[in-house]
Amino acid sequence: MPEELPTRSFAWSDMFVTPEEDPRTDGGFQGERETLLGFLRDYRLTLELKCSGLDPTALARRSVPPSNLSLLGLVRHLARVEQIWFRLRMAGQPGEPHYRTQEDRDLDFNGAVPDAEVVAEAWRTWRAEVEFAEQFMAAQPSLDLVGKNGDVLREVLVHLIEEYARHMGHADLLRERIDGRVGQ
């Protein structure tokens, strides 16, 4: 028997937050640095909005077979992306990427299981990496900074914006599959 899908819904009354309460900006950034950091911040907030109000089972729900894509997997993946680019590559700190082993290079998605502690740990890790990235950025006088691995900060920011933008498209579809909500 085919799986029953949620009813698709879109209306201002069904948005994650009202337009007046939306924590994201509507552009209007001044200068390159503010623009890059502003768009990255807004995409990070969008990830939180897309995951809001969902229990561990919904967050870990896979898109469609054979994909292992889930909202929880995206949180874990983006924690790893933040860590790799800011902590490991730009700051040159030692360590192994989150959610990746020799045995399972896709552990960010494969390990996204419907368990409250797995969800809490994923959010803690993601928020810690975002906080590190924000503090790292605040300490840099120029976007021309070359990191420990030869990466240019400006290009890293553009890459992170691209990474979040792509995955927020995934998040849109995942959320719609979970409960029919779209937008924002």
C-alpha positions as CSV (number, residue, x, y, z in Angstrom):
1,M,0.0,0.0,0.0
2,P,1.5,3.4,-0.9
3,E,2.6,5.7,1.9
4,E,0.1,8.4,2.8
5,L,1.7,11.8,2.2
6,P,0.9,15.0,4.1
7,T,-1.2,17.7,2.5
8,R,0.9,20.5,1.1
9,S,0.1,23.8,2.8
10,F,1.3,27.3,2.2
11,A,-0.2,30.4,3.8
12,W,1.1,33.3,6.0
13,S,-0.8,31.7,8.9
14,D,1.2,28.5,8.4
15,M,4.7,30.0,8.2
16,F,7.3,29.0,10.7
17,V,7.3,32.6,12.1
18,T,5.3,35.6,11.2
19,P,7.0,38.1,8.9
20,E,7.3,40.6,11.9
21,E,9.0,37.9,14.0
22,D,11.4,36.5,11.3
23,P,14.9,36.8,12.7
24,R,16.4,36.9,9.2
25,T,17.2,40.1,7.4
26,D,15.8,41.2,4.1
27,G,19.1,42.2,2.5
28,G,20.2,45.8,2.8
29,F,23.7,44.9,3.8
30,Q,26.5,47.5,3.4
31,G,29.8,46.3,2.0
32,E,31.3,43.0,1.1
33,R,32.0,41.7,4.6
34,E,28.5,42.5,5.9
35,T,26.9,41.1,2.8
36,L,28.7,37.7,3.0
37,L,28.3,37.4,6.8
38,G,24.7,38.5,6.6
39,F,23.7,36.0,4.0
40,L,25.5,33.2,5.8
41,R,23.8,34.2,9.1
42,D,20.4,34.1,7.4
43,Y,21.0,30.7,5.9
44,R,22.0,29.4,9.4
45,L,18.7,30.8,10.8
46,T,16.8,29.2,7.9
47,L,18.2,25.8,8.9
48,E,16.8,26.3,12.4
49,L,13.4,27.5,11.1
50,K,13.1,24.5,8.8
51,C,13.8,22.1,11.7
52,S,11.6,23.9,14.3
53,G,8.8,22.1,16.0
54,L,9.8,18.6,14.9
55,D,10.4,15.6,17.1
56,P,13.4,13.3,16.7
57,T,11.5,10.9,14.5
58,A,10.5,13.7,12.1
59,L,14.0,15.2,12.0
60,A,15.5,11.8,11.2
61,R,13.0,10.9,8.6
62,R,14.6,10.1,5.2
63,S,13.5,11.7,2.0
64,V,12.9,8.9,-0.4
65,P,14.7,5.6,-0.9
66,P,17.6,5.0,-1.5
67,S,18.6,8.5,-0.1
68,N,19.9,8.8,3.4
69,L,19.0,12.6,3.4
70,S,17.2,13.9,6.5
71,L,16.9,17.2,8.3
72,L,18.9,15.8,11.2
73,G,21.5,14.6,8.7
74,L,21.7,18.2,7.3
75,V,22.3,19.6,10.8
76,R,25.1,17.1,11.4
77,H,26.5,17.6,7.9
78,L,26.6,21.4,8.2
79,A,28.2,21.1,11.7
80,R,31.0,19.2,9.9
81,V,31.2,21.7,7.1
82,E,31.5,24.6,9.5
83,Q,34.2,22.7,11.5
84,I,36.2,21.8,8.4
85,W,36.3,25.2,6.9
86,F,36.7,27.5,9.9
87,R,38.2,25.4,12.7
88,L,40.4,23.0,10.7
89,R,41.3,24.7,7.4
90,M,41.2,28.4,8.3
91,A,42.3,28.4,12.0
92,G,44.5,25.3,11.5
93,Q,43.3,23.6,14.7
94,P,44.0,19.9,14.9
95,G,41.2,17.4,15.0
96,E,39.1,15.0,13.0
97,P,35.9,16.1,11.2
98,H,32.7,15.5,13.1
99,Y,30.5,12.6,11.9
100,R,33.0,10.9,9.6
101,T,35.1,7.8,10.2
102,Q,37.2,5.6,7.9
103,E,34.4,3.0,8.1
104,D,31.6,5.5,7.4
105,R,32.5,8.6,5.5
106,D,28.8,9.5,5.4
107,L,28.2,9.2,9.1
108,D,26.6,12.6,9.3
109,F,23.6,11.2,7.4
110,N,23.9,7.5,8.2
111,G,24.0,8.3,12.0
112,A,21.0,10.6,11.9
113,V,18.7,8.4,13.9
114,P,15.5,9.3,15.8
115,D,16.9,9.6,19.2
116,A,16.5,12.7,21.4
117,E,20.2,12.6,22.6
118,V,21.4,12.3,19.0
119,V,19.3,15.3,18.0
120,A,20.5,17.4,21.1
121,E,24.1,16.5,20.4
122,A,23.8,17.5,16.7
123,W,22.4,20.9,17.6
124,R,25.1,21.4,20.3
125,T,27.8,20.5,17.9
126,W,26.4,22.7,15.1
127,R,25.9,25.7,17.4
128,A,29.4,25.3,18.8
129,E,30.9,25.3,15.3
130,V,28.8,28.3,14.3
131,E,29.9,30.1,17.4
132,F,33.6,29.3,16.7
133,A,33.2,30.5,13.1
134,E,31.5,33.8,14.2
135,Q,34.3,34.5,16.7
136,F,36.9,33.6,14.2
137,M,35.4,36.0,11.6
138,A,35.1,38.8,14.2
139,A,38.8,38.5,14.9
140,Q,39.8,38.8,11.3
141,P,40.7,42.3,10.0
142,S,40.4,41.3,6.3
143,L,38.6,38.9,4.0
144,D,41.9,38.4,2.3
145,L,43.1,36.3,5.1
146,V,44.8,33.1,3.9
147,G,44.1,30.2,6.3
148,K,46.5,27.5,7.5
149,N,45.7,25.3,4.4
150,G,46.0,28.1,1.9
151,D,42.3,29.0,1.6
152,V,41.2,32.6,1.2
153,L,38.6,33.7,3.8
154,R,36.4,35.5,1.2
155,E,36.2,32.3,-0.9
156,V,35.4,30.2,2.1
157,L,32.5,32.5,3.0
158,V,31.2,32.3,-0.6
159,H,31.5,28.5,-0.4
160,L,29.6,28.3,2.9
161,I,26.8,30.4,1.5
162,E,26.6,28.1,-1.5
163,E,26.7,25.0,0.7
164,Y,23.8,26.3,2.9
165,A,21.8,27.5,-0.1
166,R,21.9,24.1,-1.7
167,H,21.0,22.3,1.5
168,M,18.2,24.7,2.3
169,G,16.6,23.6,-1.0
170,H,16.9,20.1,0.3
171,A,15.4,21.2,3.7
172,D,12.4,22.7,1.9
173,L,11.6,19.4,0.2
174,L,12.3,17.4,3.4
175,R,10.0,19.6,5.5
176,E,7.3,19.4,2.9
177,R,7.5,15.6,2.9
178,I,7.3,15.5,6.7
179,D,4.3,17.7,7.4
180,G,3.4,19.5,4.1
181,R,4.8,22.9,5.2
182,V,6.6,25.0,2.6
183,G,8.1,28.4,2.3
184,Q,10.2,30.6,4.4
